[in-house]
Amino acid sequence: MKANLLFPADPTVFIIAHRGARSSAPENTLAAADCALRQGAQMWELDVCLTADGIPVVMHDDSLQRTTDISRRPEFAGQAPWRVCDLTLDETRRLDAGSWFAASDPFGTVAAHEISDHQLASYVGCRLPTLEEALHFTREKDWTVNVEIKDHARLKGHSRVTASVVEMIRSCDMVERVLLSSFQHQYLAEARTRLPQLARAVLVEGTRPADPLELCRAYAATAYHPAAALVTKEDVARLRTAGIHVNVWTVNDVETIDELTVMGVSGLITDFPARTRQVVDHLLQLKQSK
């Protein structure tokens, strides 16, 4: 398989940090990206939404409620349900996108004392990064990133989000370091037209496609990103033989890591980069010792 900045030749199993190391830091922040880098992830994954004034920002949900303090801010009370596409960049930048992590403890890592008080304190006041900031961070660290465009079909910006994201990737000189993905496959088709050399990944959930290989070929995709429940050994073999990487999401438990590693997937998209790396390396060592 051809080597490049995104996928060096024959990696054991590629570790991709889901929204950064979101078990160790507030998801989709530069703090989470930094944690993922320090934990040895070869790539991080982030999500992009478009603000009311057309700026791509790093956010997974349509609404800012879960991962910022917006619902507790009186000045935003009249703007519920606080959709990203209804707020300007300036408004989103006034929000605290980090304090929620310690209070919510989404993975139990705070209660387990896996994160120091100093580290938790550093998350207070984290800002929602723009895509531009995330791309600059990635480039400065000599790293790579999977940029997922969230589905805007029912949101403002559906017709312009792909152009905004692609142009930002181009202007930041990050074409060779970005893997673009989306569940909204028309975004991939548009990205191919606008910037053919930008690597693309087909995201799938819910139901296994009738023919994953043909689906990837339809979008000239570099990679196939299925939910763990949808991937089969036969699919992995066919896709990888055809030169298409198979990166599976979201993989956190040892049993699934084991199964997918044996299956021969290219990469694992995980909330626990360090832990997943340890499990994969242990499995490969056992295999080599036999």
N, C-alpha and C positions, 0 to 999 in steps of 0.2 A: 504493500500500500504506500502511495506517494507520501513522503514526509513534507511537512510545512510547519509554519509557526504554530498553527492551531493543534495539529496532531503530529508530533514527532514520530519517526519511524518506529513501529512495533513497541509501543509502550506496554507495560504489563497489563494494567487496567487503569484507564484514565480516571482521576478523581475530580469531579466537578462540584464545586460548593454551591448548593442550592440557596439562592438569594444571599450569597456569602455564607459564612459559617453561622447560620441563623440559630443554632443551638447554643452559641457562645456569645452572640451579640445581636442587637436589634436588626432584623432582616432588612436587606436592601439599603443599608447604609455603608459608608466607607469604613466604619468600624468593623462591620461584618466582613467586608472584603479583606481588610487588613488581617483579621483573625484567620480567615481562610488561607491567605498567603502564608502566614506563619505556621499553619497546620499542615502545609505541604500540598494543598490542592493545586493541580496543574492548570485549572481554569476556574473562574467563578461565573455564576449565572445571575442575571438580574432581569427585572421586569420594567417595562416602559409604559407609562401613560402620558397623555397629552393634557397640558393645562388649558384653561380657557383662552389664554393668549398664545397658545400654540407652541409651548416649550415642552420638549420631552423630559420628563422627570422619572426618577427611579422609584416605582411603587407597584405593588402587586394588585391590591384591591381597587375596585372602582371608587370606593369611599376611603377617606382618610381617617375614619373613626377608630379602626382597630389599632393602628400603629402610630397614631399621634395623639396629642392632647386636645384636639379640636373640639370634641364634645363638651369639654370642661372650660372652654374659652367663651365668656359672655359675648364677645364681639362677633362670634361666628354663630350664635344661637339661631339666628334667622335663616341660616344657609343649609340646614339639614336637608338631605342626608349626607352632605359634605363630600360630594363627588369631586374627584380631581379635576374633571373636565369643566366644572363650574367655578373653579377658583383660579385666580391668576398665580403666576410664579411667585410674585411678591407675597401674596397671602400664604402660600404653602411654606415659604421660607421663614415665616414668623412662628411656625409650629415646632413643638418639641417632638421629635421622632425617635427618642431614645429611652425616656423615662419609663414608658409602658413595659419595657422588657423585664425589669426587676419585679414589677408588681404582678405581671401576668405569668412569668416563669413558664413559657410555653412548652419547654422540654424537660422541666424539673431539674435543670442544671444549677439553678440558683439555690434551691432547697438542698441539693446534694453537695453544696459548697465547692462546685467545680469552677466557679468564677469568683475571683477575689472582690472584696469590697472596693478596692481601688479601681478595678476594672469596671464594676457596676457604676461607680460614681462618674467615671469618664463618659458614660453613655448619656448622662443627663444633659439635655439641651442639644443632642445630635440633630442636625438638620437633614431634611429631605434632599438628597443630592440630585442635581440635574444629570442628564445623560452625559453632557459634556464633561462635567467634573468626574464622573465615573470612568469615562474613557481616558481622560488625562491621567487619572490615578493608575489605571491599568498599564498605560504606556510607560509611565515613570517607573513602574515596578518590573518592566520587561515581561509582562504577563499577557494572558489572553482572557477573553470574556464571551460568554454566550448571552446575547441580547435578545430577550423575548418581548415581542410587541404584543401587548394585551389586546384582546378583541374589543374594538370600539364600535361594533356594529350598532349597538343600542346607546352609544354615547356620542358626544360631540367630538369631532375630529376624525371620524371614520375615513373620510376621503383624503385626509392630509397627513395622517400619522406616519404612514410608511415613508413618504417623501421627506418628512421632517427628520425621521430617524436615520434614513440612508444618507441624507445630506450632512447630518452631524457626524456620522462615521467617516464620511469622505473628508470633511473639513478638518477633522482631528487626525487625519492620516492614520486611521486605524483599520483600514480595509483588510489587511493581512492578519489582524489580531482579533477579529470579530467573527463569531458564528451567529447568524441571525436566525431566529426561530419564531414560530407562531402557530397557534391552533387555527387561526384565521388564514387559511392557505392562500387566499387571494393576495395577502400582503407579501407572501413569498414570490408570487408571480410578478407583482409590481416591482419588488426589489430586484428581481432578475432583469427586468427591462431597464430599470434605472441604473443599476450597477452590477453587471453580469459577473464580475470577478468576486463579488462578495459571497462568501460561503453561506449556505442556507441549510436549515434543519427542519424537517417536517415533524411537528408535534402531534401526537394522537392520544385520545383518551376515550373512555366509554366503550367503544366497540372496535375490535381489531379490523383494520382495513382488509378488503377481500384479497388484495395483493400488495403488500407493503413495498416490494421492490418496484412495481409499476408506479405506485404513488410517488415514490422518491424520484423516479425517472421523469415523471410528469413535471416536476418542479426543478429538475436538475440539481437535486439536493446532495449535499456532501454527507449529511447525516440523517438518521431516523431516530426520533425521540419518543418511544412508546412508554406508557405507564407500565409498571412492572407486571401487572396482571395480564397484559396483552401480548407480551413477547414470548416467542417459541424458539426452540432450538433450531428448527428448520428455517425460520425467518432470519435468525442471526447468521446462519451458515450462508444462505443465499445472498443476503445483503453484503456481508463482508467479502464474499467471493467477488461480488460486483464492485468492490471498492468503496462501499458506503459504510460509514461508521454507525454503530448502534449504541446509543447512550440512553440508559434507562433511568426513569424517575419514579418516585422519590424513594431511594433505597437506604434504609437505616438499620434493619435488623440483620443479625448474623446469618440466619438461615437463607434469606433472600440474596445477600451478598455472596454466599457460598454457591448457591444455585446459579446465579448469573455469571459468576467468575468461571465456573466450570463450563457454562454454556458458550463462553467465548465472546461476551460482549466487549465493545470497545471501551465504554466508560460507564461510571455510576454517578448519577446526580444525587447528592446526599446532603442532609442537614448536619452530618457529623464527619467532616473531612478527615480529621486525624484518626478517629476510631475506625472508619471505613478503610483507610490506608493500612492500618495495622492488621485488620482482618484479612484483607486481600493479600498482603505480603506474607502473612502466616500460611494462608492456603497455598500460595504458590511455592513457598519453601517446602511444605509437606509434599506437594506434587513432585518437586524436583528430587526429594530424598527417596522417593519410591523406586 
